[in-house]
Amino acid sequence: MSESPDVTPPVVPFAAPDVGEAEIDAVVEALRSGWLTTGPRAAAFETEFAEFLRTQAGAHAAGGAEAVVPDEVHAVALNSATAGLHLALEAIGVGPGDEVLVPTWTFTSTAEVVRYLGADPVIVDVTDDLLLDLDAARAALTPRTRAVMPVHLAGLPVDRAGVAALAADAGISVVEDAAHGFPALSSGIPIGLGASEAVVFSFYATKTMTTGEGGMVVTHDADLARRIRTMRLHGISRDVFDRYSTPGAGWAYEIVAPGYKYNLTDPAAAMGRVQLRRAVAMRDRRRAIADRYDEAFADLPVELPPREHREDDLHAWHLYVLRLGEDAPLDREAFVARLGEEGIGASVHFIPLHRHPYWRKTYGLDAAAYPVAERHFPHVVSLPLSSGLTDAQVERVVDVVRRTLGGR
């Protein structure tokens, strides 16, 4: 009798793309239009993104939320959230000798953009929900502090009111790293609106909505938006789309600053416009998957991801970050390896900044200064979470995690 052939278990990718025929058609239409770089679709994407935030504010406003929605909402499309963070800091005047407060629990881009400008990131600890510790941030203030950059980790809103109070007391600016924060709400207000000088979103391939690569800066300050628009394309005084699309506009332009090459292309914007129309449904699907995971893992030796802490907050669920308990039958490395053997993609978000050689050596960082991050880091693991996952894939993750951790 011959042996049965090996059966390869079905693979569940860590981040399954959620891109359909509508996105494909939109990109093809953009390619056929002749506008391959920044053009009318990028401009429309900006307008529609700002309007989306306003519409969400109207749908969810409660308890005075409408009063803090600014009269002006400017959205500026860029080729990445990293570019957006960079240009937002540049626009508020961060430069050599300045300091910017950032949490240690984030991707390196949050801190690296500060160095682009010759300034120094001041890296502080987080709370148990892995968000910026406002007390630690307040203790780190110096006369050189120019701004604070809170991170909406995994899509969980930070205490924006607390951040705003800290900034007002210290006389500093707020640039929110909302790479994970779309479309989330904080006290009924869409992240993107409110008092912060700028809020920066990511449309990277794994995010809640995607343009493949891309980002958006949202601000209520027209001058700040104008500066970012100038600096995203070489410091040119006129928008390239205007120069080539407006009759009689002419060819002349001036370089008013040493800018960058950070513009978003029209094919990417075309995809983004379709994704934007699906954003609420995609977020709701992610939430449903997170709810299923919470239900399935409640009796396991794990700590479930933190949920919203304030009334009218709404989690974007970019990531599902599980924490293995001390009594788990295997450690994080062995757990991730076991999932991989079963065809389940997993990752870790994030290695805290103070653990990376560059940041540790450059600023003489000591792990003892980050007790909360150090306590949680060995235990965190991100499970597959995407609106592109099927019910069968979700149940496969549930089955493998429960079998691995000894669920009954």
C-alpha positions in Angstrom: 0.0 0.0 0.0 1.5 3.3 -1.0 1.9 6.1 1.5 -0.5 9.0 1.4 1.0 12.1 -0.1 1.9 15.0 2.2 -0.9 17.5 2.5 0.3 21.1 2.6 -1.8 23.1 5.1 -3.7 26.1 3.7 -1.6 29.3 4.0 -3.1 32.2 5.7 -1.0 35.3 4.9 -0.3 37.8 7.6 -1.8 40.7 5.5 -4.1 39.6 2.7 -4.7 42.4 0.2 -8.3 43.5 -0.2 -8.2 44.8 -3.8 -11.0 44.0 -6.2 -12.0 44.6 -9.8 -13.1 48.2 -9.1 -9.6 49.1 -8.0 -8.1 47.3 -11.0 -10.4 49.1 -13.4 -9.7 52.5 -11.8 -5.9 52.0 -12.2 -6.3 50.8 -15.8 -8.4 53.9 -16.5 -5.7 56.1 -15.0 -3.0 54.4 -17.1 -5.1 54.9 -20.3 -5.7 58.6 -19.5 -2.1 59.5 -20.0 -1.7 60.9 -16.5 0.9 58.6 -14.9 2.3 61.0 -12.3 0.4 63.5 -10.1 -2.7 64.7 -11.9 -6.5 65.0 -11.6 -7.0 61.8 -9.7 -4.5 62.8 -7.0 -6.3 66.1 -6.6 -9.7 64.4 -6.4 -8.4 61.9 -3.9 -7.3 64.8 -1.6 -10.7 66.5 -1.9 -12.6 63.2 -1.3 -10.4 62.3 1.7 -11.0 65.6 3.4 -14.8 65.2 2.7 -14.7 61.7 4.1 -13.4 63.0 7.4 -16.1 65.7 7.5 -18.8 63.2 6.7 -17.6 60.8 9.4 -17.6 63.7 11.9 -21.2 64.4 11.0 -22.2 60.8 11.4 -20.6 60.3 14.7 -20.5 63.7 16.4 -21.7 63.6 20.0 -21.0 65.4 23.2 -19.8 68.6 21.6 -17.6 66.9 19.0 -18.9 69.1 16.2 -17.5 72.2 17.9 -13.9 71.1 17.4 -14.2 70.2 13.8 -12.2 72.9 12.0 -13.7 75.1 9.3 -10.8 74.2 7.0 -9.7 70.7 6.3 -6.7 70.4 3.9 -5.5 67.0 2.7 -2.2 66.6 0.9 -1.4 63.3 -0.9 2.2 62.0 -0.7 4.0 58.8 -1.7 4.3 57.6 1.9 3.4 58.4 5.5 7.1 58.8 6.2 7.2 61.6 3.7 4.1 63.1 5.4 5.7 63.0 8.8 8.9 64.6 7.4 7.1 67.4 5.6 4.7 68.1 8.5 7.7 68.6 10.9 9.5 70.7 8.3 6.4 72.8 7.8 6.1 73.6 11.5 9.7 74.7 11.6 11.5 71.8 13.3 15.2 72.0 12.6 18.7 71.6 14.1 18.8 71.8 17.8 15.2 71.0 18.3 13.7 68.0 20.1 10.6 66.0 19.2 9.0 63.5 21.7 8.2 60.1 20.2 7.2 56.8 21.9 9.6 53.9 21.8 6.9 51.6 20.6 6.7 52.5 16.9 8.3 51.9 13.6 11.6 53.6 13.1 10.1 56.1 10.5 8.5 58.0 13.4 11.9 58.9 14.8 14.0 58.9 11.6 12.2 61.8 10.1 13.2 64.0 13.0 16.9 63.2 12.2 16.2 64.2 8.5 15.8 67.7 9.8 18.9 67.7 12.0 16.7 67.6 15.1 16.7 64.9 17.9 14.0 62.5 18.8 13.5 62.1 22.5 12.3 58.5 22.9 10.0 57.9 25.8 8.2 54.9 27.3 4.6 53.7 26.7 1.7 52.7 28.8 0.4 49.2 29.1 -1.8 49.8 26.0 1.5 50.5 24.1 0.7 54.1 23.5 2.7 57.2 24.4 3.0 57.6 28.2 2.0 61.3 28.7 3.6 61.4 32.1 6.9 60.2 30.6 6.5 62.7 27.8 5.9 65.5 30.2 9.0 64.5 32.2 11.1 64.6 29.0 10.2 68.1 28.1 13.1 70.6 27.8 13.5 74.1 26.4 14.5 72.5 23.1 11.2 70.5 22.7 9.4 71.6 19.6 6.8 69.0 19.0 5.3 65.7 20.2 4.4 62.8 17.8 1.9 60.3 19.4 1.3 57.1 17.5 -2.1 55.5 17.2 -0.6 52.0 17.5 -2.6 49.2 15.8 -5.4 51.6 15.2 -6.2 52.3 18.9 -6.7 56.0 19.4 -4.3 57.8 21.7 -5.6 60.2 24.4 -5.8 63.1 22.0 -7.2 65.5 24.6 -4.3 64.6 26.9 -1.8 65.1 24.1 -3.4 68.5 23.3 -3.2 69.6 26.9 0.4 68.6 27.2 1.2 70.5 24.0 -0.7 73.6 25.1 1.0 73.6 28.5 4.4 73.3 26.9 3.8 75.6 24.0 4.7 72.9 21.5 3.1 71.4 18.3 1.4 68.1 17.7 2.0 65.9 14.7 0.0 62.7 14.9 1.5 59.5 13.5 -1.8 58.0 12.3 -0.2 55.4 10.0 -2.4 52.8 11.7 -5.3 55.2 12.5 -7.7 55.2 9.6 -10.6 55.3 9.9 -10.6 55.6 13.6 -12.5 57.9 16.0 -11.4 59.6 19.1 -14.2 60.8 21.4 -16.5 60.8 18.3 -14.1 62.9 16.2 -12.3 61.3 13.2 -8.6 61.0 13.7 -7.5 63.6 11.1 -9.7 66.4 12.5 -9.1 68.3 15.7 -6.5 70.6 17.2 -3.3 69.0 16.1 -1.2 70.9 13.6 -1.0 67.8 11.3 -2.2 64.2 11.2 -0.4 61.7 8.9 -1.9 58.6 7.4 -0.4 55.6 5.6 -1.8 53.7 2.6 0.9 51.1 2.5 -0.1 47.7 1.2 -0.9 46.2 4.7 -3.0 49.2 6.0 -6.7 49.4 6.4 -6.9 51.0 3.0 -4.2 51.1 0.4 -2.7 52.7 -2.6 0.2 50.2 -2.7 2.5 52.9 -1.4 1.2 56.3 -0.3 0.2 58.6 2.5 -1.8 61.7 3.3 -1.3 64.7 5.6 -4.4 66.4 7.0 -4.3 69.8 8.6 -6.5 72.7 9.4 -3.7 75.2 8.7 -3.8 76.5 5.1 -0.3 77.8 5.3 1.1 74.5 6.5 -0.8 72.7 3.7 0.6 75.1 1.2 4.2 74.5 2.5 3.8 70.8 2.3 2.4 71.0 -1.3 5.5 73.0 -2.3 8.0 70.8 -0.6 6.5 67.5 -1.9 7.7 68.3 -5.4 11.2 69.9 -5.4 10.1 73.2 -3.9 8.4 74.3 -7.1 6.2 77.4 -6.7 3.3 76.0 -8.8 1.5 72.7 -8.8 2.7 70.5 -11.7 -0.9 69.5 -12.6 -1.9 73.2 -12.8 1.0 74.0 -15.1 0.1 71.3 -17.6 -3.7 71.2 -17.4 -4.9 74.8 -17.1 -5.2 76.6 -20.5 -2.8 79.6 -20.7 -1.1 78.6 -17.4 2.3 78.7 -19.1 5.5 76.8 -18.5 7.3 79.1 -16.1 7.8 78.2 -12.4 10.1 79.1 -9.6 12.0 77.1 -7.0 11.3 78.6 -3.7 12.9 76.0 -1.4 15.1 72.9 -1.7 12.2 70.4 -1.7 11.8 66.7 -2.1 10.3 64.1 -4.5 7.3 62.9 -2.5 4.3 63.3 -4.8 1.6 60.5 -5.2 1.0 59.2 -8.7 -2.5 59.2 -10.3 -2.7 55.4 -10.7 -2.1 55.1 -7.0 -4.6 57.8 -6.2 -7.1 56.0 -8.5 -6.8 52.9 -6.3 -7.1 55.1 -3.2 -10.3 56.7 -4.3 -12.0 53.3 -4.7 -10.6 52.1 -1.4 -11.8 55.2 0.3 -15.4 54.4 -0.7 -14.9 51.0 0.9 -13.1 52.2 4.0 -15.9 51.9 6.5 -16.9 48.4 5.3 -13.3 47.2 5.4 -12.8 48.6 8.9 -16.0 46.9 10.1 -14.7 43.6 8.6 -11.5 43.9 10.5 -13.4 44.6 13.7 -15.5 41.5 13.1 -12.4 39.4 12.8 -10.9 41.0 16.0 -14.2 40.2 17.8 -14.0 36.6 16.6 -10.4 36.3 17.8 -11.2 37.8 21.2 -14.1 35.3 21.6 -11.9 32.3 20.6 -8.9 33.2 22.6 -10.6 34.4 25.8 -9.8 31.1 27.7 -6.1 30.9 26.5 -3.0 31.9 28.5 -2.9 35.2 26.6 -3.7 38.9 27.1 -6.1 40.2 24.4 -5.4 43.5 22.6 -6.6 46.6 24.4 -10.0 48.0 23.4 -11.2 51.5 23.3 -10.8 53.3 26.6 -13.1 56.4 26.1 -16.7 56.8 25.1 -17.2 57.3 21.4 -13.7 56.0 20.5 -13.5 53.6 17.6 -10.5 51.3 16.9 -9.3 51.1 13.3 -8.0 47.5 13.8 -4.9 47.7 11.6 -3.2 45.1 13.8 -4.3 42.4 16.2 -1.5 42.3 18.8 -1.8 39.3 21.1 0.4 39.0 24.2 1.4 35.5 25.4 1.0 35.0 29.1 3.8 33.9 31.5 2.0 30.5 31.7 1.8 30.0 27.9 3.3 26.6 26.9 5.9 28.1 24.6 7.6 31.5 24.2 7.0 34.0 21.5 9.7 32.8 19.1 8.6 29.2 19.4 4.9 30.3 19.0 5.7 32.3 15.8 7.7 29.3 14.4 4.9 26.9 15.1 2.4 29.2 13.3 4.7 29.3 10.4 4.9 25.5 10.2 1.1 25.5 10.1 1.1 28.1 7.3 -0.1 31.0 9.4 1.7 34.3 8.9 2.6 36.2 12.0 4.8 39.2 12.9 5.9 41.4 15.8 4.9 45.1 16.0 7.3 46.5 17.0 10.8 46.1 18.2 11.0 49.2 20.5 13.2 51.9 19.2 15.5 51.8 22.2 16.5 48.2 21.3 17.8 49.1 17.9 21.5 49.7 17.6 21.3 53.1 15.9 19.0 54.7 18.4 20.6 53.0 21.4 24.1 54.0 20.5 23.3 57.5 19.2 21.4 58.6 22.2 22.9 56.3 24.9 19.5 54.7 25.6 19.2 52.3 28.6 16.6 49.6 28.6 16.0 50.3 32.3 14.4 53.7 31.2 11.7 51.8 29.4 10.2 49.4 31.9 6.8 49.1 30.4 8.0 48.4 26.9 10.6 46.0 28.2 7.9 44.1 30.1 5.7 43.6 27.1 8.1 43.2 24.2 9.0 39.5 24.7 5.3 38.5 24.6 3.7 40.4 21.7 2.8 38.8 18.4 0.6 40.1 15.6 -1.9 37.6 14.1 -3.3 37.9 10.6 -5.9 40.7 10.4 -7.2 42.0 7.1 -10.5 42.7 5.5 -9.3 40.4 2.7 -9.3 37.3 4.9 -12.1 34.8 4.4 -14.1 33.3 7.2 -12.4 30.0 6.5 -9.0 31.6 6.9 -10.0 33.3 10.1 -11.2 29.9 11.5 -7.9 28.3 10.5 -6.0 30.9 12.5 -8.3 30.3 15.5 -7.8 26.5 15.2 -4.0 26.7 15.0 -3.7 29.2 17.8 -5.9 27.2 20.1 -4.2 23.9 19.4 -0.8 25.6 19.9 -1.6 27.2 23.2 -3.6 24.3 24.6 -7.1 25.5 24.2 -9.9 23.0 24.9 
